[in-house]
Amino acid sequence: MYRQNSPHVSQSRSPPVYRAMHDPSGPATLSTTVAHALSDCLGVDVTDSRLSLYDSVDPDALDALFRPRHDGRPRHGGTLSFSVRDHSVTVDSDGEILIEPPVRR
């Protein structure tokens, strides 16, 4: 898993976008990578009971959605977006995970 805090550059007062990459050939599932990225972004332990993907998305379905095809070829194209604790999470089929905090006014 590759993680990087990367500010989103724009003219508005958007908060920084947190970026992480899932390695589909690594030992972690996509849902595990998303959970760890969220815990890093939110500054909480990944085992904190207040951080749960189940309230927003089925982790098994998320893993299956972007899992390589039965013949081993990767899936191309597609994104899934959902919200966790007012943060917008977008997962791309290439493994990129973007987490946007709520806009502060």
VOGU-3710 file (C-alpha; in Angstrom, 3 decimals, decimal comma):
1> myrqnsphvs> 0,000/0,000/0,000  1,277/3,430/-0,937  0,023/6,453/0,966  0,515/10,095/0,278  -1,037/13,248/1,595  -1,367/15,511/-1,385  -3,005/18,899/-1,275  -5,674/19,444/-3,881  -4,792/22,657/-5,685  -7,764/24,759/-6,709
11> qsrsppvyra> -9,140/28,261/-6,407  -11,734/27,287/-3,770  -11,058/26,594/-0,111  -11,132/22,844/-0,555  -9,348/20,847/2,138  -6,440/18,616/1,108  -7,243/15,348/-0,621  -5,703/12,244/0,947  -4,375/9,770/-1,635  -3,488/6,111/-1,233
21> mhdpsgpatl> -2,807/3,257/-3,646  -3,934/-0,321/-3,236  -1,555/-3,033/-4,468  -3,773/-5,830/-5,817  -0,822/-8,246/-5,790  -0,085/-7,490/-2,120  -1,412/-9,342/0,921  -4,110/-6,790/1,902  -7,617/-6,704/0,471  -8,894/-3,488/-1,077
31> sttvahalsd> -11,293/-2,931/1,830  -8,389/-3,299/4,289  -6,362/-0,734/2,342  -9,344/1,648/2,361  -9,810/1,157/6,129  -6,121/1,897/6,783  -6,205/4,962/4,514  -9,272/6,253/6,368  -7,662/5,662/9,751  -4,559/7,573/8,623
41> clgvdvtdsr> -6,643/10,409/7,210  -8,885/10,657/10,271  -6,030/10,196/12,751  -7,635/7,232/14,502  -6,516/3,665/15,080  -7,766/1,294/12,388  -9,337/-0,850/15,138  -11,325/2,119/16,520  -14,950/1,008/16,564  -16,075/4,456/15,361
51> lslydsvdpd> -14,368/3,733/12,022  -16,480/1,216/10,141  -16,872/0,675/6,425  -19,986/-1,424/7,071  -22,035/1,717/7,702  -21,260/2,948/4,166  -20,281/0,036/1,943  -20,106/-3,753/2,150  -16,348/-4,519/2,351  -16,778/-7,940/0,695
61> aldalfrprh> -18,676/-6,355/-2,197  -15,990/-3,668/-2,520  -13,285/-6,356/-2,701  -15,266/-8,350/-5,283  -16,062/-5,294/-7,424  -12,427/-4,570/-8,249  -10,975/-8,073/-7,869  -9,096/-9,317/-10,970  -11,127/-11,386/-13,400  -11,186/-15,163/-13,069
71> dgrprhggtl> -8,476/-15,448/-15,725  -6,236/-13,089/-13,722  -6,622/-10,033/-15,954  -7,218/-6,790/-14,045  -10,517/-4,986/-14,321  -10,253/-1,661/-16,111  -12,452/1,346/-15,688  -14,908/2,249/-13,011  -15,039/4,023/-9,704  -17,059/3,721/-6,546
81> sfsvrdhsvt> -17,758/6,652/-4,239  -19,221/6,597/-0,757  -19,106/8,631/2,435  -17,534/7,713/5,776  -17,813/10,137/8,705  -18,565/13,029/6,318  -15,480/12,231/4,227  -15,976/11,459/0,543  -14,149/8,256/-0,432  -13,561/7,397/-4,086
91> vdsdgeilie> -12,020/4,087/-5,113  -10,834/3,658/-8,692  -10,378/0,346/-10,470  -6,645/1,085/-10,808  -6,324/0,994/-7,004  -6,233/4,718/-6,339  -8,114/5,795/-3,205  -9,047/9,461/-2,711  -10,427/10,733/0,578  -11,803/14,253/0,710
101> ppvrr> -12,611/15,797/4,082  -15,785/17,845/4,422  -15,518/21,388/3,116  -14,981/23,891/5,913  -16,891/27,141/5,641
//
